[in-house]
Amino acid sequence: MTTIQISVNLQEELSKRKLFDRETYEEVIWDILEDTMELSDETKRNIEQSRLEIKQGKVHSLADVRKELGL
């Protein structure tokens, strides 16, 4: 673990981005970094496969699934 110094202004901004009170600043920073990271090649392939399946009609709405399961 390493300690870093940040300004009060940055601390206030990080606090605003917390999803819940007990979330750590590290978790907030990771969430911010994740938004800027490049998707892996595997993730890109999975997204493309999903898009293809949607175009081919290989999807079911939640309403259809509920109806089929009798829910």
Secondary structure, 3 states (H helix, E strand, C coil): CCCCCCCHHHHHHHHHCCCCCCCCHHHHHHHHHHHHCCCCHHHHHHHHHHHHHHHCCCCCCHHHHHHHHCC
